[in-house]
Amino acid sequence: MFARRFFALFFVIFVLQPSASPTEVVAQTADAWSTRFGAVGANDDILVLAVHEGLLIAGGSFVDVGGVPAHHIAAWDGSHWTALGSGLPSMVTALFSDGVRLYAGMTGGVWSWDGTVWSQIADETVVLGAVVQIGSYAGSLLVGVVSGIHGSLLREQGTG
Protein backbone atom coordinates (compact mmCIF):
# COMPACT_ATOMS: atom_id res chain seq x y z
CA MET A 1 0.00 0.00 0.00
CA PHE A 2 1.33 3.40 -0.94
CA ALA A 3 1.14 6.45 1.31
CA ARG A 4 0.37 8.73 -1.63
CA ARG A 5 -2.79 8.65 -3.70
CA PHE A 6 -2.98 9.78 -7.31
CA PHE A 7 -5.84 10.55 -9.63
CA ALA A 8 -5.75 10.78 -13.42
CA LEU A 9 -6.76 13.41 -15.98
CA PHE A 10 -6.75 11.99 -19.50
CA PHE A 11 -5.37 13.59 -22.64
CA VAL A 12 -3.79 12.55 -25.95
CA ILE A 13 -0.05 12.86 -26.42
CA PHE A 14 2.29 11.96 -29.26
CA VAL A 15 5.86 10.93 -28.48
CA LEU A 16 8.71 11.11 -30.98
CA GLN A 17 11.57 8.72 -30.35
CA PRO A 18 15.08 9.99 -31.21
CA SER A 19 16.93 7.85 -33.72
CA ALA A 20 20.29 8.12 -31.97
CA SER A 21 21.28 6.14 -28.88
CA PRO A 22 23.21 8.56 -26.65
CA THR A 23 25.66 6.89 -24.29
CA GLU A 24 27.66 9.93 -23.20
CA VAL A 25 26.80 13.12 -21.39
CA VAL A 26 28.23 16.21 -23.07
CA ALA A 27 28.36 19.84 -21.97
CA GLN A 28 28.32 22.99 -24.06
CA THR A 29 31.36 25.22 -23.60
CA ALA A 30 31.79 28.68 -25.12
CA ASP A 31 31.95 27.42 -28.70
CA ALA A 32 31.80 23.61 -28.71
CA TRP A 33 30.46 20.50 -26.97
CA SER A 34 32.75 18.79 -24.46
CA THR A 35 32.66 15.18 -23.22
CA ARG A 36 34.11 16.22 -19.85
CA PHE A 37 31.97 13.77 -17.90
CA GLY A 38 34.49 10.95 -18.16
CA ALA A 39 36.33 9.27 -20.97
CA VAL A 40 34.22 6.13 -20.67
CA GLY A 41 30.55 6.57 -21.53
CA ALA A 42 27.58 4.54 -20.41
CA ASN A 43 27.10 0.99 -21.65
CA ASP A 44 23.59 1.89 -22.91
CA ASP A 45 21.34 4.93 -23.38
CA ILE A 46 21.34 7.99 -21.13
CA LEU A 47 17.80 9.32 -21.59
CA VAL A 48 17.25 11.99 -18.93
CA LEU A 49 19.23 14.45 -16.80
CA ALA A 50 18.43 16.46 -13.68
CA VAL A 51 20.31 18.41 -11.04
CA HIS A 52 19.81 17.32 -7.43
CA GLU A 53 21.71 18.67 -4.43
CA GLY A 54 24.47 20.02 -6.69
CA LEU A 55 24.95 16.71 -8.52
CA LEU A 56 24.17 15.98 -12.16
CA ILE A 57 21.88 12.93 -12.20
CA ALA A 58 21.68 10.75 -15.32
CA GLY A 59 18.98 8.16 -15.90
CA GLY A 60 18.42 5.65 -18.69
CA SER A 61 18.81 2.03 -19.71
CA PHE A 62 22.50 1.73 -18.73
CA VAL A 63 23.81 -0.49 -15.92
CA ASP A 64 27.35 0.91 -16.02
CA VAL A 65 28.55 4.49 -16.52
CA GLY A 66 32.15 5.64 -16.52
CA GLY A 67 33.19 2.15 -15.41
CA VAL A 68 30.93 2.34 -12.33
CA PRO A 69 28.10 -0.19 -11.86
CA ALA A 70 24.94 1.91 -11.65
CA HIS A 71 21.57 0.35 -12.44
CA HIS A 72 19.72 2.89 -14.60
CA ILE A 73 20.72 5.96 -12.52
CA ALA A 74 24.00 7.63 -11.55
CA ALA A 75 25.33 10.92 -10.16
CA TRP A 76 28.22 13.06 -11.43
CA ASP A 77 29.95 15.18 -8.75
CA GLY A 78 32.19 17.16 -11.09
CA SER A 79 34.91 14.54 -11.36
CA HIS A 80 33.46 11.04 -10.71
CA TRP A 81 30.34 8.96 -11.39
CA THR A 82 28.69 7.22 -8.43
CA ALA A 83 25.70 4.92 -8.09
CA LEU A 84 22.63 6.03 -6.17
CA GLY A 85 22.08 3.15 -3.78
CA SER A 86 21.48 -0.14 -5.53
CA GLY A 87 19.87 1.66 -8.47
CA LEU A 88 16.43 1.11 -9.95
CA PRO A 89 14.69 -1.96 -11.42
CA SER A 90 14.24 -0.70 -15.00
CA MET A 91 15.03 2.02 -17.53
CA VAL A 92 14.59 5.54 -16.12
CA THR A 93 12.55 7.76 -18.45
CA ALA A 94 11.95 10.84 -16.26
CA LEU A 95 13.73 12.64 -13.41
CA PHE A 96 12.68 15.49 -11.14
CA SER A 97 14.17 17.08 -8.02
CA ASP A 98 12.08 19.17 -5.65
CA GLY A 99 15.23 20.21 -3.79
CA VAL A 100 14.70 17.62 -1.06
CA ARG A 101 13.85 14.40 -2.86
CA LEU A 102 14.79 13.05 -6.27
CA TYR A 103 12.01 11.33 -8.23
CA ALA A 104 12.59 8.79 -11.00
CA GLY A 105 9.93 7.51 -13.37
CA MET A 106 9.85 4.42 -15.56
CA THR A 107 7.28 2.16 -17.16
CA GLY A 108 4.90 1.14 -14.40
CA GLY A 109 6.35 3.11 -11.51
CA VAL A 110 7.65 6.19 -9.76
CA TRP A 111 10.42 6.02 -7.16
CA SER A 112 11.68 8.54 -4.61
CA TRP A 113 15.30 8.92 -3.38
CA ASP A 114 15.76 10.38 0.11
CA GLY A 115 19.55 10.49 -0.09
CA THR A 116 19.97 6.98 1.28
CA VAL A 117 17.38 4.60 -0.18
CA TRP A 118 14.89 4.37 -3.03
CA SER A 119 11.18 3.97 -2.18
CA GLN A 120 8.47 3.15 -4.70
CA ILE A 121 5.67 5.72 -4.39
CA ALA A 122 3.50 4.53 -7.30
CA ASP A 123 3.39 1.11 -8.96
CA GLU A 124 1.85 -0.41 -12.10
CA THR A 125 -1.65 -0.30 -10.57
CA VAL A 126 -1.39 3.52 -10.69
CA VAL A 127 1.11 4.15 -13.49
CA LEU A 128 -0.44 2.46 -16.53
CA GLY A 129 2.35 3.12 -19.02
CA ALA A 130 5.70 4.88 -19.33
CA VAL A 131 6.45 7.93 -17.20
CA VAL A 132 7.61 10.72 -19.54
CA GLN A 133 7.63 13.72 -17.19
CA ILE A 134 7.65 14.49 -13.47
CA GLY A 135 7.15 17.93 -11.97
CA SER A 136 5.28 19.82 -9.29
CA TYR A 137 2.47 22.34 -9.23
CA ALA A 138 0.70 23.97 -6.29
CA GLY A 139 2.43 21.67 -3.82
CA SER A 140 1.51 18.44 -5.63
CA LEU A 141 3.74 16.03 -7.49
CA LEU A 142 2.67 15.61 -11.14
CA VAL A 143 3.50 12.59 -13.30
CA GLY A 144 2.93 12.45 -17.07
CA VAL A 145 2.32 8.92 -18.37
CA VAL A 146 2.04 7.61 -21.95
CA SER A 147 0.51 4.33 -23.05
CA GLY A 148 0.42 4.02 -26.85
CA ILE A 149 -0.75 7.41 -28.14
CA HIS A 150 -2.89 8.04 -25.08
CA GLY A 151 -1.61 9.60 -21.92
CA SER A 152 -2.61 10.65 -18.46
CA LEU A 153 -1.52 13.19 -15.91
CA LEU A 154 -1.33 11.87 -12.36
CA ARG A 155 -1.47 14.28 -9.44
CA GLU A 156 -0.46 13.44 -5.91
CA GLN A 157 -3.31 14.09 -3.48
CA GLY A 158 -1.24 14.02 -0.31
CA THR A 159 -0.88 11.59 2.54
CA GLY A 160 -4.09 11.89 4.38
C-alpha positions as CSV (number, residue, x, y, z in Angstrom):
1,M,0.0,0.0,0.0
2,F,1.3,3.4,-0.9
3,A,1.1,6.4,1.3
4,R,0.4,8.7,-1.6
5,R,-2.8,8.7,-3.7
6,F,-3.0,9.8,-7.3
7,F,-5.8,10.6,-9.6
8,A,-5.7,10.8,-13.4
9,L,-6.8,13.4,-16.0
10,F,-6.7,12.0,-19.5
11,F,-5.4,13.6,-22.6
12,V,-3.8,12.6,-26.0
13,I,0.0,12.9,-26.4
14,F,2.3,12.0,-29.3
15,V,5.9,10.9,-28.5
16,L,8.7,11.1,-31.0
17,Q,11.6,8.7,-30.4
18,P,15.1,10.0,-31.2
19,S,16.9,7.8,-33.7
20,A,20.3,8.1,-32.0
21,S,21.3,6.1,-28.9
22,P,23.2,8.6,-26.6
23,T,25.7,6.9,-24.3
24,E,27.7,9.9,-23.2
25,V,26.8,13.1,-21.4
26,V,28.2,16.2,-23.1
27,A,28.4,19.8,-22.0
28,Q,28.3,23.0,-24.1
29,T,31.4,25.2,-23.6
30,A,31.8,28.7,-25.1
31,D,32.0,27.4,-28.7
32,A,31.8,23.6,-28.7
33,W,30.5,20.5,-27.0
34,S,32.7,18.8,-24.5
35,T,32.7,15.2,-23.2
36,R,34.1,16.2,-19.8
37,F,32.0,13.8,-17.9
38,G,34.5,11.0,-18.2
39,A,36.3,9.3,-21.0
40,V,34.2,6.1,-20.7
41,G,30.5,6.6,-21.5
42,A,27.6,4.5,-20.4
43,N,27.1,1.0,-21.7
44,D,23.6,1.9,-22.9
45,D,21.3,4.9,-23.4
46,I,21.3,8.0,-21.1
47,L,17.8,9.3,-21.6
48,V,17.3,12.0,-18.9
49,L,19.2,14.4,-16.8
50,A,18.4,16.5,-13.7
51,V,20.3,18.4,-11.0
52,H,19.8,17.3,-7.4
53,E,21.7,18.7,-4.4
54,G,24.5,20.0,-6.7
55,L,25.0,16.7,-8.5
56,L,24.2,16.0,-12.2
57,I,21.9,12.9,-12.2
58,A,21.7,10.8,-15.3
59,G,19.0,8.2,-15.9
60,G,18.4,5.6,-18.7
61,S,18.8,2.0,-19.7
62,F,22.5,1.7,-18.7
63,V,23.8,-0.5,-15.9
64,D,27.4,0.9,-16.0
65,V,28.5,4.5,-16.5
66,G,32.1,5.6,-16.5
67,G,33.2,2.2,-15.4
68,V,30.9,2.3,-12.3
69,P,28.1,-0.2,-11.9
70,A,24.9,1.9,-11.7
71,H,21.6,0.3,-12.4
72,H,19.7,2.9,-14.6
73,I,20.7,6.0,-12.5
74,A,24.0,7.6,-11.5
75,A,25.3,10.9,-10.2
76,W,28.2,13.1,-11.4
77,D,29.9,15.2,-8.8
78,G,32.2,17.2,-11.1
79,S,34.9,14.5,-11.4
80,H,33.5,11.0,-10.7
81,W,30.3,9.0,-11.4
82,T,28.7,7.2,-8.4
83,A,25.7,4.9,-8.1
84,L,22.6,6.0,-6.2
85,G,22.1,3.1,-3.8
86,S,21.5,-0.1,-5.5
87,G,19.9,1.7,-8.5
88,L,16.4,1.1,-10.0
89,P,14.7,-2.0,-11.4
90,S,14.2,-0.7,-15.0
91,M,15.0,2.0,-17.5
92,V,14.6,5.5,-16.1
93,T,12.6,7.8,-18.4
94,A,11.9,10.8,-16.3
95,L,13.7,12.6,-13.4
96,F,12.7,15.5,-11.1
97,S,14.2,17.1,-8.0
98,D,12.1,19.2,-5.6
99,G,15.2,20.2,-3.8
100,V,14.7,17.6,-1.1
101,R,13.9,14.4,-2.9
102,L,14.8,13.1,-6.3
103,Y,12.0,11.3,-8.2
104,A,12.6,8.8,-11.0
105,G,9.9,7.5,-13.4
106,M,9.8,4.4,-15.6
107,T,7.3,2.2,-17.2
108,G,4.9,1.1,-14.4
109,G,6.3,3.1,-11.5
110,V,7.7,6.2,-9.8
111,W,10.4,6.0,-7.2
112,S,11.7,8.5,-4.6
113,W,15.3,8.9,-3.4
114,D,15.8,10.4,0.1
115,G,19.6,10.5,-0.1
116,T,20.0,7.0,1.3
117,V,17.4,4.6,-0.2
118,W,14.9,4.4,-3.0
119,S,11.2,4.0,-2.2
120,Q,8.5,3.1,-4.7
121,I,5.7,5.7,-4.4
122,A,3.5,4.5,-7.3
123,D,3.4,1.1,-9.0
124,E,1.8,-0.4,-12.1
125,T,-1.6,-0.3,-10.6
126,V,-1.4,3.5,-10.7
127,V,1.1,4.2,-13.5
128,L,-0.4,2.5,-16.5
129,G,2.3,3.1,-19.0
130,A,5.7,4.9,-19.3
131,V,6.5,7.9,-17.2
132,V,7.6,10.7,-19.5
133,Q,7.6,13.7,-17.2
134,I,7.6,14.5,-13.5
135,G,7.2,17.9,-12.0
136,S,5.3,19.8,-9.3
137,Y,2.5,22.3,-9.2
138,A,0.7,24.0,-6.3
139,G,2.4,21.7,-3.8
140,S,1.5,18.4,-5.6
141,L,3.7,16.0,-7.5
142,L,2.7,15.6,-11.1
143,V,3.5,12.6,-13.3
144,G,2.9,12.5,-17.1
145,V,2.3,8.9,-18.4
146,V,2.0,7.6,-22.0
147,S,0.5,4.3,-23.1
148,G,0.4,4.0,-26.8
149,I,-0.8,7.4,-28.1
150,H,-2.9,8.0,-25.1
151,G,-1.6,9.6,-21.9
152,S,-2.6,10.7,-18.5
153,L,-1.5,13.2,-15.9
154,L,-1.3,11.9,-12.4
155,R,-1.5,14.3,-9.4
156,E,-0.5,13.4,-5.9
157,Q,-3.3,14.1,-3.5
158,G,-1.2,14.0,-0.3
159,T,-0.9,11.6,2.5
160,G,-4.1,11.9,4.4
